Amino acid sequence: MRLDQYLARAVPCSRADAKKILRAGRVQLGGTVCRDAGAFVAQGDAVAMDGVLLTVQEHVYIMLDKPAGVVSASRDGRDVTVVDLVSRAYPRRSLFPAGRLDKDSTGFVLVTDDGILAHRLLAPRRHVPKTYRVRLDCPVTAVMAAGFAAGVTLADGQRLAPALLRAGPAPCEAEVVLTQGVYHQIKRMFGTFGAGVAELRRVAIGGLQLDEGLGPGGFRELGPGEVARMLGEGQ
């Protein structure tokens, strides 16, 4: 990438500020002072500012505890988005949610700028499981659990893949594990049994649990090992 772009991402700073830093002779490329904003930084090139070696993080992976009322989108003309919650901490990143939660649902949303990883996470053939805690307006029954395990047929005739339904600690609480993503899937699945969903919270993606210490709207970056666990790799 261009040297000013590299500097803007590594510091971080605006491209305009990066050019000012370059003009001041504070940047070394390959051990030599470089003032050329358009100089090309190849893989393996050493870039330093004021004698300190710089590095650029290619992609970021952010675990967000989505609050209710926030939409899973990069931008929205009316509502606050998941990207709005994290964007100030990650300027000049083209962030987006890798998957969605309904506006009134809460929990684990991955926000990233890595389109390849998002595809791997969401591709139907990979079957990355997602785990949800659910509160219903009626008790969970064995009939529901058997129906989920067999694969629910929705009211419109769509047949869904088998899913795991476990009763929770209270009669109207449950845990659901899905391996596919269909619009309002959990609400529609319970709807076939005459049950309404009062609360829905995603608590895990793949083998990675939501950090409940974040709190609503809280977020943090994932390390490489956590990303691998989320994808079901290296377990």
N, C-alpha and C positions, 0 to 999 in steps of 0.2 A: 504494500500500500504506500501511498505518498507519506513523506516524513511528517507533514503537518497533521495529517489524519492520524498517524501513529501516535504522535505526541498528544493530540486531543483526547485520544482514548486511554492513553497510559497515565496521564497526569491525575484526573481528567481536567480538560478546560475546553473553551470554545476554539474553533479553528482560527478565529481572529487573534485570540490570545496566544495560540500556538505559534502563529507567524511572528508575533512580537518577540516571543521567547527566542525564536530562531534568529531573528535579526540582531538580537543582543549578543549572539555568539555563545549562548549557554548550552547548546546541544552538540554532542559529538556523535557522529555516525562512523562506525568502524574505527574509532579512536581518533578521528579527525574532526575538528570543528566544522559544522555544516550549517550554512544559513539559507540553503535552497529549500523552500517549502515543498517543491515538486520532486525532490530527490526520492528515488525509489528505495524502499526498505524491503530487502529480500528476506526470506526465511533464514534464520540463523545470524542475521546482522545484529551487531551490538549497538544499541542506542542508549546514550546516557545524557542526563541533564544535570549540570553542576557536579559532574563526576559520579553521579549515582545511576547505576544501570536501571533502565526502565523495561517493563514487560507489559504486554497487552493480553488481556484475557479475551480469548476468542468469543466465547459465549457465556451467558449467565443462566443459572437455574435457580429460581426463587420459589420457596415454599411460602404460600400465603394462606392465612386463615381467613377466608372470605366471610364478611359479615352479611347478614340479611339486608336486602335492599340494594346491594351492589350487583351490577350486571357483569357477566363474564364476556367482556369484549375489550378491544383495544381502545375504542372511542365510542361515545354515544352522545347524541345531542341533548338528552334530557337527564340521564342518570349518571351517577358516579360509576366508573368501571374499575375492574381489578387492576388495570394498568395505571389508572389515576392514583391508586394507593401506593404504588412503588416507584413511579416514574421520577420523582424528585431525587431519589437516591441513585438513579441510573440514567443520567442525562445522555442524550445522543445514542440511546439504544432503541432498536426497533422491536419493542416488546409486544408480546401477545399471550393470551392464555392457551395452554395446550389442553384443550378440552373445556367443557362448560359445566357450570352448575346453574340451576334455576335461580332467578332473582331472589326468591324468598328462602333458598337453601343456603347452608353455611358449610364451612370446612375447607379442606385441602384443594387448592387450585395451584397448578404449576404455571408460573409466568416465566417465559424464556424468550430468547431471540434465535433459538436453534430450530429451524424448520425441519431438519432431518430427524432430530431426536423426537420432535412432536409427532412426526409421521410414524416413527417406530412405536411410539407410545399409544397412538390411536388406531393403528392399522388393525382391521378385524382379524387378520390371520395370526397376529401375535397374542391375542387374548390376554392382554395385561389386565388383571383383576382390579376392581375398585370396590372398596368396602365402605358401607354406609351404616350409620345408626339412625333408626327410624322410630318415631313415636306416632302411633295410630289412634284412631277414635274408637277402637274396639280391640279386644284381646286377639293375640296371634293364635292361630289354630293349627292343628296337624294337617288339616286339609289344605291350608295355605302353603305350608312347607312342602307337602307332596306335590302340589301344583307347580310351585316354583321349580322344584327339582326336575319335573317332567318337561318344563318349558311352557310358559303361559301363552295362550292365544288371545291377543287383544281383541277389543270390541270390533275393530275394523278388519279382523281376520288375519292380521300379521302374527306369525308364529315366532316366538322369541327363543333364544338359546336357553338351556337350563341355567338356573341361578340357585345360589345357596341362601336359604332363609333360616335363621336361628332365632328362637325366642330370647328376649332380653331378660334382665333381672326383674322387671315389672311386667304384668300381664299385657300391657299395651305397647311394650317396647320390643324392638327387634333389631337384628343385624342382617344386612343383605350384602351379598357379594355378587357383582355383575362382571361379565366378561365382554359385554358389548355396550354400545351407547345409542339409545333410541330416545327421541324427544319425549320428555316427561315419563321416562320408562318406569321408574319405581311407582309413581303415583298411578299410572295406568295399569300396572300389574296388580297392585292391591285393589284397584277399582273393579277388576273382574271378580273379586270375591266380596264386593260390597263394602270394602274398608276404605276409609279416608286417611290420608297422610297429614298429620298435624305439624310434624317437624321432620326435617331431613338434613343430615349432616354427613359429609364425606370425611372419613377418618383415616383412610389409607389409599395409596396408589401403589399397586404391585406389592413389594415387600417393605415399603417405607411408610411408617406411621406418621400421621400429623403430629407435630410438636405442639401439644396442648398448652405449653407455656407461652406461646406467642400471643394468645388472646385475639379477640375479634379485630381484624385489620392488621395484625402483626405479621411480619414476614422476616425471612432470613435466607441467605444463600445456601445451596446444597453443595456438599463436597463430592468429589468423584465417586467415593464409595457409596454415598447415598443415592446418587443418580443410577449407579449400577443396580442397587437393591430395588429401586423403583421400577426398573426395566426387567427385573427378575434375573439379572446376570450375576455371576460370581457368588451364588448362594451355595 
